[in-house]
Amino acid sequence: MTFQPRAAARRLFVGCVLQLGLIAILAPNAGADKLVDPGAVAPEHRDAAEKRRAEQLKLFQCSKKADEAKVLRRDRSAFVNECLDK
């Protein structure tokens, strides 16, 4: 057998394309935080879980307000922070 650079390059290219496709499919779900379920945590951590869930709900509501107001991406964090402070 002889070394075939074209075949090796093709395998490398196909492997990279498949990996990038997998990343593109899984990336949108990577940052998604699920709402904390206070009933699913140990009783000693339930208070903290309830506080975190309240924070998550408020953040979700502020993000929804930003979407409805069609806030530009560059201004979104300031809008959400101001909404959270209210």
N, C-alpha and C positions, 0 to 999 in steps of 0.2 A: 504494500500500500504506500502511496505517496501522499504527501501533504497537499491538500487542495485549499488554497487560501480563499477562493470564492465560496466554497461550501462552508468553511468555518465562519466567514464573515456573514453569510446568510443566516446561519444558526444563531449567531450572536445578535443580529438585527431582529430576528423573529422573537428571540427570548426577551429582548428589551421592549419590543412592542407589546408583547403579552404582559409583561410586568407593569408597564405604564397603563395599559388598559385596566388591569386589576386595581391599580392605585386610583385611577379615575372613578372606578365604580365604588370603591370603598371609602374614598376621601370625604364625600359629603356627610357620611354617617359618623366620621371619626370625632367631630367636635360636638356632636349632639349630646347634650346632657339630658338624661332622663330625670323626670321629677322624682324626688326622694319620697319614698313611701314610709312614713313614720311607723306604720304597723309592722314593717318588715325588718326593723332593726331591734337590737337588744334594748330592754327597758331602760337601762342606765343611759342610753344615748338617744332616747326618744325626744327629749326636749330640744337637743341640738338638731335632730332631723326635722322637727316641726319648724324650727326657725329657718333652716335651709330651704325647706319647701316654700315657706312664705316669701323668702328672698327670690327664689326661682319664679314663683308666680308673678311677683311684682316686676321682675326683669322681663318676663314674657309679655306682660301687659304693656310695658314701656316700649318694647321692641315692636309690638303690634301697632301702637300709636305712631311710632316713627314710620312704619310702613304705610299707614293710612295717610300721614302727613306728607309722604313722599320726600322724606329728608334725604339729602345727598349723602353718599357714603362717607365723605370727609367730615361731615357735620353730625353723623349719627351718634358717635360716642358722646359728644357734648350734649346732644338732645336726650339721650338715654340717661346720662348722669344727672342732668337737671330734673328729669322726670322722677328718678329714684330719690332725689333729695326732697321732693315735695311730700 
